[in-house]
Amino acid sequence: MRSVCLLLLALLCVSSAVQAGVVIGGTRVVYGENKSGKQSGVSLSLRNNSDFPWLIKSLVSSGGVWPGTVKSNEKSPFIITPPLFVLKGGRESAVRIINLQDDLPQDRESLFTLTIASIPSGKMSGNSVQIAVRSQLKLLYRPASLKGNVKEAYQKLRWKRTAKRLIIENPTPYYVTLFDVQINGHPIRNAGMVAPFSKRETAWCQQKNAACPISWKSINDYGGITPAVSLRAGDTWGAIKPQS
């Protein structure tokens, strides 16, 4: 019993340390071109809500780490400045992301992973636990010439049921993040993403006799949750309007 109490106390201390640590000013970054096809960079704010300094280390890697995406060993065309710095207690700063190449696809979005590691550099007090925190955010490169409306991309998803699989097709040039997916009344945890102009196969509906109604939401550029979209038996491969 004593060990359980100590474990709970440690978890509470860790939770407090995380809440009082470095707060990232966004859940994703969209690197959009202007009409001339150029972009001088985008910034992401960081705030240290604690009383002691944190060491901030950031980098961008190619590909994604979320279900439905593919990791890549290719070198990222993005650099972060500063890549390593100390953020003092109670202070706010920012990192700037800059694209150094012009050869990214122009007919669709490209996905990268922005990793920000926050390492506490203050002295430990007697009643707290300091832990390093690593956050991974989506970095989307968005050309200016893309067709369609990014806000409506998640509504355009098409779903097809086969004997053992559920196939999702994204006919748009935008990455779609799946959120609050419900399949046959059951939630799908960590549903991931669907890449532009691609099909993704899942094992989400394997009941032979189930009607398998589907509903899903998405997350927009600002981290907001979209209205739900529903799909009933017989509606597959069609764009469905959001529920009113």
C-alpha positions in Angstrom: 0.0 0.0 0.0 2.8 2.4 0.9 4.5 1.8 -2.5 1.2 2.5 -4.3 0.9 5.8 -2.4 4.4 6.8 -3.3 3.8 6.0 -7.0 0.7 8.1 -7.0 2.6 11.0 -5.3 5.3 10.7 -7.9 2.8 10.8 -10.7 1.2 13.9 -9.3 4.5 15.6 -9.0 5.4 14.7 -12.6 2.0 16.1 -13.8 2.6 19.3 -12.0 6.1 19.6 -13.5 4.8 19.1 -17.0 2.0 21.6 -16.5 4.4 24.2 -15.2 7.0 23.5 -17.9 7.4 24.6 -21.5 4.1 25.3 -23.4 4.2 25.1 -27.2 2.0 27.7 -29.0 0.2 25.3 -31.3 -0.5 21.6 -32.1 0.7 21.8 -35.7 2.6 24.1 -38.1 1.4 24.9 -41.7 4.2 26.2 -43.9 2.3 27.8 -46.7 3.7 29.4 -49.8 2.6 32.9 -50.9 1.4 33.6 -54.4 4.9 34.0 -55.7 5.8 30.5 -54.4 8.1 31.8 -51.8 8.0 31.7 -48.0 10.5 33.4 -45.7 9.6 31.0 -42.8 7.1 30.4 -40.0 7.5 30.9 -36.3 6.3 28.8 -33.4 6.1 30.3 -29.9 7.4 28.6 -26.7 6.7 29.8 -23.2 8.4 28.6 -20.0 5.8 28.7 -17.2 8.2 27.4 -14.6 10.7 29.2 -12.3 13.7 27.5 -13.7 15.3 27.4 -17.2 14.7 24.6 -19.8 17.0 23.6 -22.6 15.1 23.5 -25.9 16.3 21.3 -28.7 14.3 21.2 -32.0 14.6 19.4 -35.3 12.5 18.6 -38.4 12.5 15.1 -39.9 10.9 13.9 -43.2 7.7 11.9 -43.2 5.3 11.3 -40.3 5.1 9.2 -37.1 1.3 8.9 -37.0 -0.9 5.9 -38.2 -1.5 6.2 -42.0 1.8 8.0 -42.6 5.3 6.8 -43.6 8.6 7.5 -42.0 11.4 8.7 -44.3 15.1 8.5 -44.1 15.5 11.4 -46.5 17.1 14.6 -45.2 14.6 17.3 -44.3 14.7 20.5 -46.4 13.8 22.5 -43.3 16.1 24.1 -40.7 15.2 25.5 -37.3 16.7 28.5 -35.8 17.8 28.4 -33.1 18.1 24.6 -33.0 19.3 24.7 -29.4 18.8 27.3 -26.7 18.0 27.9 -23.1 14.6 29.3 -22.2 14.7 31.1 -18.9 11.9 30.8 -16.3 8.8 32.9 -17.0 10.1 33.9 -20.4 8.7 33.4 -23.9 10.6 32.9 -27.1 10.1 31.3 -30.6 11.8 29.0 -33.0 11.7 29.8 -36.8 11.3 27.2 -39.4 12.8 27.8 -42.9 12.7 25.8 -46.1 16.0 25.6 -48.0 14.7 23.7 -51.1 12.4 24.4 -54.0 11.8 20.8 -55.1 8.9 19.8 -52.9 5.8 18.5 -54.7 3.5 21.4 -55.9 0.3 19.4 -56.5 -0.1 18.2 -52.8 0.9 18.8 -49.2 4.1 17.3 -47.9 4.3 16.0 -44.3 7.2 16.4 -41.9 7.6 15.8 -38.1 8.6 18.7 -35.9 10.2 17.4 -32.7 10.7 19.7 -29.7 12.6 18.4 -26.7 12.3 20.3 -23.4 15.0 19.4 -20.9 14.9 20.9 -17.4 18.1 22.5 -16.3 17.1 23.8 -12.9 17.8 22.3 -9.5 15.4 19.7 -8.1 13.5 20.6 -5.0 12.6 18.2 -2.3 8.9 17.7 -3.4 9.1 17.7 -7.2 10.2 15.6 -10.1 11.8 17.1 -13.2 11.4 15.2 -16.5 12.4 15.8 -20.1 9.5 16.2 -22.4 9.6 15.4 -26.1 6.7 16.7 -28.3 6.1 15.7 -31.9 4.0 18.0 -34.1 2.8 17.8 -37.7 4.6 20.2 -40.1 2.7 20.5 -43.3 4.2 22.1 -46.4 1.3 23.6 -48.4 1.9 25.0 -52.0 -0.1 28.0 -52.9 -1.5 26.4 -56.1 -3.5 23.6 -54.5 -7.0 23.0 -55.7 -10.0 22.8 -53.4 -10.7 24.0 -49.9 -8.6 22.6 -47.1 -11.4 23.2 -44.6 -13.6 20.8 -46.6 -11.0 18.1 -47.3 -12.2 15.8 -44.5 -15.7 15.8 -45.8 -14.4 14.4 -49.1 -13.1 11.2 -47.7 -14.6 8.1 -49.3 -15.0 4.8 -47.4 -15.4 1.3 -48.9 -16.0 -1.9 -47.1 -14.6 -5.2 -48.3 -14.8 -8.7 -46.8 -12.2 -8.0 -44.1 -11.0 -4.4 -44.6 -12.3 -0.9 -44.5 -10.6 1.3 -47.2 -10.4 5.1 -46.9 -9.7 7.2 -50.0 -8.6 10.8 -49.9 -9.1 12.4 -53.3 -7.9 15.8 -52.2 -4.4 17.3 -52.2 -4.5 17.8 -48.4 -3.6 15.6 -45.5 -6.6 14.7 -43.4 -6.3 14.1 -39.6 -8.9 11.6 -38.4 -10.4 12.5 -35.0 -13.2 10.9 -32.9 -13.7 8.1 -35.4 -16.7 5.9 -34.5 -17.1 2.6 -36.4 -20.2 0.6 -35.7 -20.6 2.5 -32.4 -17.1 1.8 -31.2 -14.4 4.5 -30.9 -11.1 4.1 -32.9 -8.2 5.3 -30.8 -5.3 7.1 -32.4 -6.9 6.9 -35.9 -4.1 8.8 -37.6 -4.1 10.5 -41.0 -5.0 9.9 -44.6 -2.4 11.2 -47.1 -3.3 13.2 -50.2 -4.5 11.3 -53.3 -4.1 8.0 -51.5 -6.0 5.0 -50.1 -5.5 3.6 -46.7 -6.6 0.1 -45.7 -7.7 -0.6 -42.1 -9.2 -3.5 -40.1 -11.7 -1.3 -38.4 -14.9 -3.1 -39.5 -14.6 -6.9 -39.6 -18.1 -7.9 -38.4 -19.7 -9.8 -41.3 -23.3 -9.0 -40.5 -22.8 -5.5 -39.0 -24.1 -2.4 -40.9 -20.9 -0.6 -39.8 -22.1 3.0 -39.7 -19.2 5.4 -39.6 -18.7 8.9 -38.2 -15.6 11.0 -38.0 -14.3 14.5 -37.3 -11.0 16.2 -38.1 -8.6 18.9 -36.7 -8.2 22.1 -38.6 -5.0 24.3 -39.0 -5.6 26.0 -35.7 -6.1 22.8 -33.6 -9.9 23.2 -33.6 -12.3 20.2 -34.0 -14.5 20.1 -37.0 -18.2 19.1 -37.1 -18.9 15.4 -37.4 -19.5 13.6 -40.7 -21.6 10.4 -40.8 -21.8 7.5 -43.2 -24.4 4.9 -43.4 -24.6 1.5 -45.2 -24.9 2.2 -48.9 -23.3 5.6 -48.7 -19.8 4.4 -49.3 -17.5 6.2 -51.9 -19.6 9.3 -51.7 -18.9 12.7 -50.2 -21.1 13.1 -47.1 -22.2 16.5 -45.8 -21.5 17.4 -42.1 -24.3 16.7 -39.6 -26.4 19.8 -38.8 
